[in-house]
Amino acid sequence: PWLKDLEPLIKGRTRNLVLYRAAEDLLFAGLATEVGPILESLDSGALAPRLKEWVCLRLGNYWHAAGKRQTAKAYYESIRDPKAKALADIFLTAPFPAGPRDVMPNWWPLASVPE
């Protein structure tokens, strides 16, 4: 309900960040099966470039947890953000749920306000 009161300029990006953080939390809580639809809805929309990279990282985690190594690998290999890429490289050798539990850095407001 609070999203509807936001300025149109930031409403969509704020929604995307909230959904991303929820997906990240669910993954780390071991609830990977609930994350797929959230991440896929984000992946199909217009995202800030940095957020897109982290959505790809978490989609790789999701597909690893589902036992789809090749699909996970394709997502990991698409990442260019240095921090997300470093994590993706680790997940290629230590598939999720093993590996690091680093979260996306908080770039507020850069990841949420249009350039």
C-alpha positions, 0 to 999 in steps of 0.5 A: 500500500505504501508504494502507491503514495510514492512519486511516479518517478521512483515508484517502479524502481522502488518496487523492483528493489523491494522485490529483489531484497525479498527474493534475496532474503528468501534464497538465504532462508532456504526458500528458493522455490518461492523465489523463481516467480519474483526474480523472473518477473523482475528479469522480464522488466526494465531494471536499473543496470546494476540491479539487473546484474544482481537479479541475474546472480540470484537467478543463477542461485535459484537455478542451482538450487533447482538442480539446473546447473547449465541454466545457472551457468548461463545467468552467471556468465552474463554478469559484468558488475565486478562484485556480482561477477566475483560472486558468480565465479565462486558459485560456478565452483561452489554451487548455491546454496554453498558459497558466499552469502554477500548481499547486493550493496545499497546504492540508494539512491543511485539504483532507484532514481532514474539517471 
